[in-house]
Amino acid sequence: MPDDEPRTATQLAIMAEEERLGLAEHGRRIWMRRPLLTHRSADELAAFLAALDDQPRDVGTLRAVIARPAAGRREVLDVGQLDVVQGLLGDTWAERGSRRTDDGSAHPDMQLNIMSHALVAFLAGEEDREQLAGDQMFVDLDLSHDHLPAWSELHIGGPAGAVVVVTDQPHNGCAGSAPGWSAPAPYDRGMRSSSCVPGREKSHSHTLIGSCEDRAHD
């Protein structure tokens, strides 16, 4: 902010306290103005949800793969590698643990969180904010419970690609999302990496293709 721009009462109080404590000798405070993004209203969200009913049902598109290498950090991957035990490699799912296991270890049926790309784009408002949602995959696909009941399979990348399984663990948002983020549960699903889930018969099978022909998400 320019030096000649009037300061708010809060800013003046902070500056006065710093002066009283003698902090000015350690350097001059620089005030910066940051534009605030408006959140979607409840009415806007309710009106938008109807658009999600038009999402693809059989063949969808994988729009993004995002790892969470540390708390508060996001890395958009050109290529994502899924492991049956570790989940998305480079992600901290295994280290985060879970309140739903007796020993606090990571829950095997909550390796991946997949969110509707249409919804995350609507909530984010800006493309570079989409990754802040905290989900590892964004897709163009109908993620509703009626369309994807538990133990449905999503095939990614064709016969040589990966298979993820929709589990019965609810995903209702978490502290790992950036502040202000929340998505309706039917469009934000918990899943696991696997070619099969022991003791379970698959309910439905669907296909996801990469968003670019030359970019594979294994």
CYANA upper distance limits for C-alpha pairs under 8 A (distance plus 0.5 A):
  1 MET  CA      5 GLU  CA      7.32
  1 MET  CA     30 ILE  CA      8.02
  1 MET  CA     31 TRP  CA      6.01
  1 MET  CA     32 MET  CA      5.86
  1 MET  CA     33 ARG  CA      6.84
  7 ARG  CA     11 GLN  CA      6.34
  7 ARG  CA     12 LEU  CA      6.70
  8 THR  CA     12 LEU  CA      6.70
  9 ALA  CA     13 ALA  CA      6.67
 10 THR  CA     14 ILE  CA      6.77
 11 GLN  CA     15 MET  CA      6.67
 12 LEU  CA     16 ALA  CA      6.59
 13 ALA  CA     17 GLU  CA      6.75
 14 ILE  CA     18 GLU  CA      6.71
 15 MET  CA     19 GLU  CA      6.65
 16 ALA  CA     20 ARG  CA      6.69
 17 GLU  CA     21 LEU  CA      6.72
 18 GLU  CA     22 GLY  CA      6.64
 18 GLU  CA     23 LEU  CA      5.71
 18 GLU  CA     24 ALA  CA      7.11
 19 GLU  CA     23 LEU  CA      6.59
 19 GLU  CA     24 ALA  CA      6.56
 23 LEU  CA     27 GLY  CA      7.87
 24 ALA  CA     28 ARG  CA      6.32
 24 ALA  CA     29 ARG  CA      8.30
 39 HIS  CA    123 LEU  CA      8.07
 39 HIS  CA    180 GLY  CA      8.46
 40 ARG  CA     44 GLU  CA      6.56
 40 ARG  CA     45 LEU  CA      7.02
 40 ARG  CA    123 LEU  CA      7.16
 41 SER  CA     45 LEU  CA      6.77
 42 ALA  CA     46 ALA  CA      6.62
 43 ASP  CA     47 ALA  CA      6.66
 44 GLU  CA     48 PHE  CA      6.66
 45 LEU  CA     49 LEU  CA      6.73
 46 ALA  CA     50 ALA  CA      8.06
 48 PHE  CA     52 LEU  CA      7.92
 49 LEU  CA     53 ASP  CA      7.95
 50 ALA  CA     54 ASP  CA      8.30
 51 ALA  CA     55 GLN  CA      8.13
 52 LEU  CA    118 ALA  CA      7.80
 52 LEU  CA    119 LEU  CA      8.10
 52 LEU  CA    142 ASP  CA      7.67
 53 ASP  CA    142 ASP  CA      7.51
 54 ASP  CA    142 ASP  CA      8.27
 55 GLN  CA    140 ASP  CA      6.80
 55 GLN  CA    141 LEU  CA      5.73
 55 GLN  CA    142 ASP  CA      5.56
 56 PRO  CA     60 GLY  CA      6.05
 56 PRO  CA    140 ASP  CA      7.05
 56 PRO  CA    141 LEU  CA      5.31
 56 PRO  CA    142 ASP  CA      6.29
 57 ARG  CA    141 LEU  CA      6.32
 57 ARG  CA    142 ASP  CA      5.85
 57 ARG  CA    147 HIS  CA      8.01
 57 ARG  CA    206 HIS  CA      8.32
 58 ASP  CA    141 LEU  CA      8.31
 58 ASP  CA    206 HIS  CA      5.83
 58 ASP  CA    207 THR  CA      6.91
 59 VAL  CA    141 LEU  CA      7.99
 59 VAL  CA    206 HIS  CA      6.78
 59 VAL  CA    207 THR  CA      5.37
 59 VAL  CA    208 LEU  CA      6.19
 59 VAL  CA    209 ILE  CA      7.86
 60 GLY  CA    139 VAL  CA      7.45
 60 GLY  CA    140 ASP  CA      5.79
 60 GLY  CA    141 LEU  CA      5.42
 60 GLY  CA    206 HIS  CA      8.47
 60 GLY  CA    207 THR  CA      6.76
 60 GLY  CA    208 LEU  CA      5.16
 60 GLY  CA    209 ILE  CA      6.80
 61 THR  CA    139 VAL  CA      6.07
 61 THR  CA    140 ASP  CA      5.52
 61 THR  CA    141 LEU  CA      7.43
 61 THR  CA    208 LEU  CA      5.54
 61 THR  CA    209 ILE  CA      5.33
 61 THR  CA    210 GLY  CA      6.35
 61 THR  CA    211 SER  CA      6.44
 62 LEU  CA    137 MET  CA      7.81
 62 LEU  CA    138 PHE  CA      6.76
 62 LEU  CA    139 VAL  CA      5.05
 62 LEU  CA    140 ASP  CA      7.03
 62 LEU  CA    156 ILE  CA      8.35
 62 LEU  CA    208 LEU  CA      6.34
 62 LEU  CA    209 ILE  CA      6.28
 62 LEU  CA    210 GLY  CA      5.57
 62 LEU  CA    211 SER  CA      6.23
 63 ARG  CA    117 HIS  CA      7.47
 63 ARG  CA    137 MET  CA      7.97
 63 ARG  CA    138 PHE  CA      5.94
 63 ARG  CA    139 VAL  CA      5.77
 63 ARG  CA    140 ASP  CA      7.54
 63 ARG  CA    210 GLY  CA      7.38
 63 ARG  CA    211 SER  CA      5.84
 64 ALA  CA     76 VAL  CA      7.74
 64 ALA  CA     77 LEU  CA      8.07
 64 ALA  CA    136 GLN  CA      8.40
 64 ALA  CA    137 MET  CA      6.09
 64 ALA  CA    138 PHE  CA      5.72
 64 ALA  CA    139 VAL  CA      7.71
 64 ALA  CA    211 SER  CA      8.39
 65 VAL  CA     76 VAL  CA      6.58
 65 VAL  CA     77 LEU  CA      6.09
 65 VAL  CA     78 ASP  CA      8.01
 65 VAL  CA     79 VAL  CA      8.10
 65 VAL  CA     80 GLY  CA      6.73
 65 VAL  CA    136 GLN  CA      6.04
 65 VAL  CA    137 MET  CA      5.19
 65 VAL  CA    138 PHE  CA      7.31
 65 VAL  CA    217 HIS  CA      8.16
 66 ILE  CA     74 ARG  CA      7.05
 66 ILE  CA     75 GLU  CA      6.00
 66 ILE  CA     76 VAL  CA      4.98
 66 ILE  CA     77 LEU  CA      6.21
 66 ILE  CA     80 GLY  CA      8.49
 66 ILE  CA    131 GLN  CA      7.34
 66 ILE  CA    135 ASP  CA      7.67
 66 ILE  CA    136 GLN  CA      5.11
 66 ILE  CA    137 MET  CA      6.71
 67 ALA  CA     74 ARG  CA      6.32
 67 ALA  CA     75 GLU  CA      5.62
 67 ALA  CA     76 VAL  CA      6.98
 67 ALA  CA     77 LEU  CA      7.56
 67 ALA  CA     88 LEU  CA      7.68
 67 ALA  CA     89 LEU  CA      8.33
 67 ALA  CA     90 GLY  CA      6.51
 67 ALA  CA     91 ASP  CA      5.17
 67 ALA  CA     92 THR  CA      8.28
 67 ALA  CA    136 GLN  CA      6.41
 68 ARG  CA     72 GLY  CA      8.11
 68 ARG  CA     73 ARG  CA      6.19
 68 ARG  CA     74 ARG  CA      5.30
 68 ARG  CA     75 GLU  CA      6.83
 68 ARG  CA     90 GLY  CA      7.73
 68 ARG  CA     91 ASP  CA      5.28
 68 ARG  CA     92 THR  CA      6.43
 68 ARG  CA    134 GLY  CA      7.95
 68 ARG  CA    136 GLN  CA      8.25
 69 PRO  CA     73 ARG  CA      6.71
 69 PRO  CA     74 ARG  CA      7.10
 69 PRO  CA     75 GLU  CA      7.64
 69 PRO  CA     90 GLY  CA      6.40
 69 PRO  CA     91 ASP  CA      5.59
 69 PRO  CA     92 THR  CA      6.16
 70 ALA  CA     74 ARG  CA      8.20
 70 ALA  CA     91 ASP  CA      8.37
 70 ALA  CA     92 THR  CA      7.05
 71 ALA  CA    176 GLY  CA      7.75
 72 GLY  CA    176 GLY  CA      7.76
 72 GLY  CA    178 ALA  CA      7.76
 74 ARG  CA    131 GLN  CA      7.02
 74 ARG  CA    132 LEU  CA      7.57
 74 ARG  CA    134 GLY  CA      8.31
 75 GLU  CA    131 GLN  CA      8.49
 76 VAL  CA    131 GLN  CA      7.83
 78 ASP  CA    215 ARG  CA      7.38
 78 ASP  CA    216 ALA  CA      8.41
 78 ASP  CA    217 HIS  CA      8.15
 79 VAL  CA    215 ARG  CA      7.45
 79 VAL  CA    216 ALA  CA      6.57
 79 VAL  CA    217 HIS  CA      5.54
 79 VAL  CA    218 ASP  CA      7.55
 80 GLY  CA     88 LEU  CA      7.37
 80 GLY  CA     89 LEU  CA      7.80
 80 GLY  CA    216 ALA  CA      8.42
 80 GLY  CA    217 HIS  CA      5.50
 80 GLY  CA    218 ASP  CA      6.34
 81 GLN  CA     88 LEU  CA      6.37
 81 GLN  CA     89 LEU  CA      6.26
 81 GLN  CA    217 HIS  CA      7.27
 81 GLN  CA    218 ASP  CA      5.63
 82 LEU  CA     86 GLN  CA      8.09
 82 LEU  CA     87 GLY  CA      5.84
 82 LEU  CA     88 LEU  CA      5.06
 82 LEU  CA     89 LEU  CA      6.61
 82 LEU  CA    162 ALA  CA      7.64
 82 LEU  CA    193 SER  CA      6.97
 82 LEU  CA    218 ASP  CA      6.92
 83 ASP  CA     87 GLY  CA      5.28
 83 ASP  CA     88 LEU  CA      6.71
 83 ASP  CA     89 LEU  CA      7.29
 83 ASP  CA    193 SER  CA      6.95
 83 ASP  CA    194 SER  CA      8.39
 84 VAL  CA    192 ARG  CA      8.25
 84 VAL  CA    193 SER  CA      5.56
 84 VAL  CA    194 SER  CA      5.85
 85 VAL  CA    108 PRO  CA      8.34
 85 VAL  CA    193 SER  CA      8.30
 86 GLN  CA     93 TRP  CA      8.22
 86 GLN  CA     94 ALA  CA      6.95
 86 GLN  CA    111 GLN  CA      8.28
 87 GLY  CA     91 ASP  CA      8.20
 87 GLY  CA     93 TRP  CA      7.75
 87 GLY  CA     94 ALA  CA      8.34
 87 GLY  CA    111 GLN  CA      5.86
 87 GLY  CA    112 LEU  CA      7.41
 87 GLY  CA    192 ARG  CA      7.62
 87 GLY  CA    193 SER  CA      6.41
 88 LEU  CA     93 TRP  CA      8.44
 88 LEU  CA    111 GLN  CA      8.10
 88 LEU  CA    112 LEU  CA      7.92
 88 LEU  CA    136 GLN  CA      8.50
 92 THR  CA     96 ARG  CA      6.66
 93 TRP  CA     97 GLY  CA      7.63
 93 TRP  CA    106 ALA  CA      7.31
 93 TRP  CA    111 GLN  CA      6.74
 94 ALA  CA    105 SER  CA      8.04
 94 ALA  CA    106 ALA  CA      5.74
 94 ALA  CA    111 GLN  CA      8.36
 95 GLU  CA    105 SER  CA      8.40
 95 GLU  CA    106 ALA  CA      7.48
 96 ARG  CA    105 SER  CA      8.29
 96 ARG  CA    106 ALA  CA      6.96
 97 GLY  CA    104 GLY  CA      6.00
 97 GLY  CA    105 SER  CA      4.86
 97 GLY  CA    106 ALA  CA      4.35
 97 GLY  CA    107 HIS  CA      7.44
 98 SER  CA    104 GLY  CA      5.66
 98 SER  CA    105 SER  CA      6.15
 98 SER  CA    106 ALA  CA      5.48
 98 SER  CA    107 HIS  CA      6.34
 99 ARG  CA    104 GLY  CA      6.12
100 ARG  CA    104 GLY  CA      7.60
100 ARG  CA    107 HIS  CA      7.40
101 THR  CA    105 SER  CA      6.66
101 THR  CA    106 ALA  CA      7.77
101 THR  CA    107 HIS  CA      6.76
106 ALA  CA    110 MET  CA      8.24
106 ALA  CA    111 GLN  CA      8.48
107 HIS  CA    111 GLN  CA      7.56
108 PRO  CA    192 ARG  CA      7.29
109 ASP  CA    167 THR  CA      6.52
109 ASP  CA    168 ASP  CA      8.36
109 ASP  CA    169 GLN  CA      7.26
109 ASP  CA    190 GLY  CA      7.87
109 ASP  CA    191 MET  CA      6.53
109 ASP  CA    192 ARG  CA      5.71
110 MET  CA    167 THR  CA      8.17
110 MET  CA    169 GLN  CA      7.43
110 MET  CA    190 GLY  CA      5.94
110 MET  CA    191 MET  CA      5.99
110 MET  CA    192 ARG  CA      6.39
111 GLN  CA    190 GLY  CA      7.89
111 GLN  CA    191 MET  CA      6.57
111 GLN  CA    192 ARG  CA      5.42
111 GLN  CA    193 SER  CA      7.44
112 LEU  CA    135 ASP  CA      7.94
112 LEU  CA    136 GLN  CA      6.76
112 LEU  CA    137 MET  CA      8.21
112 LEU  CA    190 GLY  CA      6.33
112 LEU  CA    191 MET  CA      5.47
112 LEU  CA    192 ARG  CA      6.18
112 LEU  CA    193 SER  CA      7.96
113 ASN  CA    135 ASP  CA      5.45
113 ASN  CA    136 GLN  CA      6.15
113 ASN  CA    137 MET  CA      7.09
113 ASN  CA    171 HIS  CA      8.19
113 ASN  CA    188 ASP  CA      7.30
113 ASN  CA    189 ARG  CA      6.12
113 ASN  CA    190 GLY  CA      5.21
113 ASN  CA    191 MET  CA      6.61
114 ILE  CA    135 ASP  CA      6.37
114 ILE  CA    136 GLN  CA      6.71
114 ILE  CA    137 MET  CA      5.27
114 ILE  CA    138 PHE  CA      6.30
114 ILE  CA    139 VAL  CA      7.66
114 ILE  CA    188 ASP  CA      6.27
114 ILE  CA    189 ARG  CA      5.85
114 ILE  CA    190 GLY  CA      7.04
114 ILE  CA    191 MET  CA      7.88
115 MET  CA    119 LEU  CA      8.15
115 MET  CA    120 VAL  CA      7.69
115 MET  CA    135 ASP  CA      6.97
115 MET  CA    137 MET  CA      6.82
115 MET  CA    138 PHE  CA      5.47
115 MET  CA    139 VAL  CA      6.87
115 MET  CA    143 LEU  CA      8.26
115 MET  CA    187 TYR  CA      6.33
115 MET  CA    188 ASP  CA      4.92
115 MET  CA    189 ARG  CA      6.94
116 SER  CA    120 VAL  CA      6.86
116 SER  CA    138 PHE  CA      6.08
116 SER  CA    139 VAL  CA      5.73
116 SER  CA    140 ASP  CA      6.48
116 SER  CA    141 LEU  CA      7.24
116 SER  CA    142 ASP  CA      8.18
116 SER  CA    143 LEU  CA      7.47
116 SER  CA    187 TYR  CA      6.20
116 SER  CA    188 ASP  CA      7.22
117 HIS  CA    121 ALA  CA      6.45
117 HIS  CA    138 PHE  CA      5.27
117 HIS  CA    139 VAL  CA      5.61
117 HIS  CA    140 ASP  CA      6.28
118 ALA  CA    122 PHE  CA      6.72
118 ALA  CA    140 ASP  CA      7.38
119 LEU  CA    123 LEU  CA      6.71
119 LEU  CA    183 ALA  CA      8.35
119 LEU  CA    187 TYR  CA      8.18
120 VAL  CA    124 ALA  CA      6.38
120 VAL  CA    130 GLU  CA      6.55
120 VAL  CA    133 ALA  CA      7.80
120 VAL  CA    138 PHE  CA      8.37
120 VAL  CA    183 ALA  CA      8.48
121 ALA  CA    125 GLY  CA      6.53
121 ALA  CA    126 GLU  CA      7.66
121 ALA  CA    127 GLU  CA      7.28
121 ALA  CA    130 GLU  CA      6.69
123 LEU  CA    181 TRP  CA      8.44
124 ALA  CA    129 ARG  CA      5.99
124 ALA  CA    130 GLU  CA      5.85
125 GLY  CA    129 ARG  CA      7.94
126 GLU  CA    130 GLU  CA      7.49
129 ARG  CA    133 ALA  CA      8.39
131 GLN  CA    135 ASP  CA      8.12
132 LEU  CA    177 SER  CA      6.92
132 LEU  CA    178 ALA  CA      5.98
132 LEU  CA    181 TRP  CA      8.46
133 ALA  CA    177 SER  CA      5.66
133 ALA  CA    178 ALA  CA      6.66
133 ALA  CA    181 TRP  CA      6.59
133 ALA  CA    182 SER  CA      8.31
134 GLY  CA    176 GLY  CA      6.56
134 GLY  CA    177 SER  CA      5.21
134 GLY  CA    178 ALA  CA      7.58
135 ASP  CA    177 SER  CA      8.48
139 VAL  CA    208 LEU  CA      8.46
142 ASP  CA    147 HIS  CA      7.17
142 ASP  CA    148 LEU  CA      8.20
142 ASP  CA    187 TYR  CA      8.36
143 LEU  CA    147 HIS  CA      7.10
143 LEU  CA    148 LEU  CA      6.46
143 LEU  CA    186 PRO  CA      6.94
143 LEU  CA    187 TYR  CA      5.81
143 LEU  CA    188 ASP  CA      7.78
143 LEU  CA    189 ARG  CA      7.67
144 SER  CA    148 LEU  CA      6.45
144 SER  CA    149 PRO  CA      8.49
144 SER  CA    186 PRO  CA      5.42
144 SER  CA    187 TYR  CA      6.55
145 HIS  CA    149 PRO  CA      5.56
145 HIS  CA    150 ALA  CA      8.32
145 HIS  CA    186 PRO  CA      6.61
148 LEU  CA    152 SER  CA      6.35
148 LEU  CA    166 VAL  CA      7.77
148 LEU  CA    204 HIS  CA      7.57
149 PRO  CA    166 VAL  CA      7.74
149 PRO  CA    203 SER  CA      7.44
149 PRO  CA    204 HIS  CA      8.20
150 ALA  CA    165 VAL  CA      8.45
150 ALA  CA    166 VAL  CA      5.70
150 ALA  CA    167 THR  CA      5.39
150 ALA  CA    168 ASP  CA      5.58
150 ALA  CA    203 SER  CA      7.61
151 TRP  CA    165 VAL  CA      6.15
151 TRP  CA    166 VAL  CA      5.44
151 TRP  CA    167 THR  CA      5.93
151 TRP  CA    168 ASP  CA      7.87
151 TRP  CA    197 VAL  CA      8.46
151 TRP  CA    200 ARG  CA      7.67
151 TRP  CA    201 GLU  CA      7.66
151 TRP  CA    202 LYS  CA      5.71
151 TRP  CA    203 SER  CA      5.96
151 TRP  CA    204 HIS  CA      7.90
152 SER  CA    165 VAL  CA      6.23
152 SER  CA    166 VAL  CA      5.79
152 SER  CA    167 THR  CA      8.32
152 SER  CA    202 LYS  CA      5.94
152 SER  CA    203 SER  CA      5.17
152 SER  CA    204 HIS  CA      4.91
152 SER  CA    205 SER  CA      6.26
152 SER  CA    206 HIS  CA      8.35
153 GLU  CA    163 VAL  CA      7.08
153 GLU  CA    164 VAL  CA      6.31
153 GLU  CA    165 VAL  CA      5.07
153 GLU  CA    166 VAL  CA      6.82
153 GLU  CA    202 LYS  CA      7.10
153 GLU  CA    203 SER  CA      7.94
153 GLU  CA    204 HIS  CA      6.50
153 GLU  CA    205 SER  CA      5.14
153 GLU  CA    206 HIS  CA      6.65
154 LEU  CA    163 VAL  CA      6.13
154 LEU  CA    164 VAL  CA      5.75
154 LEU  CA    165 VAL  CA      6.75
154 LEU  CA    166 VAL  CA      8.31
154 LEU  CA    205 SER  CA      6.46
154 LEU  CA    206 HIS  CA      5.38
154 LEU  CA    207 THR  CA      6.04
154 LEU  CA    208 LEU  CA      7.18
155 HIS  CA    159 PRO  CA      8.45
155 HIS  CA    161 GLY  CA      7.58
155 HIS  CA    162 ALA  CA      6.45
155 HIS  CA    163 VAL  CA      5.11
155 HIS  CA    164 VAL  CA      7.14
155 HIS  CA    205 SER  CA      7.88
155 HIS  CA    206 HIS  CA      6.57
155 HIS  CA    207 THR  CA      5.15
155 HIS  CA    208 LEU  CA      6.39
156 ILE  CA    161 GLY  CA      5.92
156 ILE  CA    162 ALA  CA      5.62
156 ILE  CA    163 VAL  CA      6.58
156 ILE  CA    164 VAL  CA      8.38
156 ILE  CA    207 THR  CA      6.58
156 ILE  CA    208 LEU  CA      5.32
156 ILE  CA    209 ILE  CA      6.49
156 ILE  CA    210 GLY  CA      8.13
156 ILE  CA    217 HIS  CA      7.76
156 ILE  CA    218 ASP  CA      7.50
157 GLY  CA    161 GLY  CA      4.84
157 GLY  CA    162 ALA  CA      7.07
157 GLY  CA    208 LEU  CA      7.20
157 GLY  CA    209 ILE  CA      6.07
157 GLY  CA    210 GLY  CA      7.05
157 GLY  CA    216 ALA  CA      7.11
157 GLY  CA    217 HIS  CA      7.07
157 GLY  CA    218 ASP  CA      6.96
158 GLY  CA    162 ALA  CA      8.32
158 GLY  CA    207 THR  CA      8.13
158 GLY  CA    209 ILE  CA      7.94
161 GLY  CA    217 HIS  CA      8.15
161 GLY  CA    218 ASP  CA      5.66
162 ALA  CA    193 SER  CA      8.23
162 ALA  CA    194 SER  CA      8.16
162 ALA  CA    195 SER  CA      7.88
162 ALA  CA    218 ASP  CA      6.00
163 VAL  CA    193 SER  CA      6.82
163 VAL  CA    194 SER  CA      6.12
163 VAL  CA    195 SER  CA      5.77
164 VAL  CA    191 MET  CA      6.99
164 VAL  CA    192 ARG  CA      6.07
164 VAL  CA    193 SER  CA      5.05
164 VAL  CA    194 SER  CA      6.00
164 VAL  CA    195 SER  CA      7.56
165 VAL  CA    191 MET  CA      5.97
165 VAL  CA    192 ARG  CA      5.90
165 VAL  CA    193 SER  CA      6.94
165 VAL  CA    194 SER  CA      7.04
165 VAL  CA    195 SER  CA      8.47
165 VAL  CA    196 CYS  CA      8.16
165 VAL  CA    197 VAL  CA      8.18
166 VAL  CA    189 ARG  CA      7.83
166 VAL  CA    190 GLY  CA      6.91
166 VAL  CA    191 MET  CA      5.04
166 VAL  CA    192 ARG  CA      7.26
167 THR  CA    190 GLY  CA      6.76
167 THR  CA    191 MET  CA      5.74
167 THR  CA    192 ARG  CA      7.44
168 ASP  CA    190 GLY  CA      8.32
169 GLN  CA    190 GLY  CA      6.75
169 GLN  CA    191 MET  CA      8.49
170 PRO  CA    185 ALA  CA      8.21
170 PRO  CA    189 ARG  CA      7.63
170 PRO  CA    190 GLY  CA      7.02
171 HIS  CA    185 ALA  CA      6.85
171 HIS  CA    188 ASP  CA      7.07
171 HIS  CA    189 ARG  CA      6.21
171 HIS  CA    190 GLY  CA      6.02
172 ASN  CA    183 ALA  CA      8.17
172 ASN  CA    184 PRO  CA      7.92
172 ASN  CA    185 ALA  CA      5.84
172 ASN  CA    188 ASP  CA      8.04
173 GLY  CA    177 SER  CA      7.82
173 GLY  CA    182 SER  CA      6.54
173 GLY  CA    183 ALA  CA      7.35
173 GLY  CA    185 ALA  CA      8.16
177 SER  CA    181 TRP  CA      6.52
177 SER  CA    182 SER  CA      8.29
183 ALA  CA    187 TYR  CA      7.54
183 ALA  CA    188 ASP  CA      7.10
184 PRO  CA    188 ASP  CA      7.27
185 ALA  CA    189 ARG  CA      7.44
196 CYS  CA    200 ARG  CA      8.38
196 CYS  CA    202 LYS  CA      8.47
197 VAL  CA    201 GLU  CA      8.18
210 GLY  CA    215 ARG  CA      7.12
210 GLY  CA    216 ALA  CA      6.52
210 GLY  CA    217 HIS  CA      7.14
211 SER  CA    215 ARG  CA      7.90
212 CYS  CA    216 ALA  CA      8.19
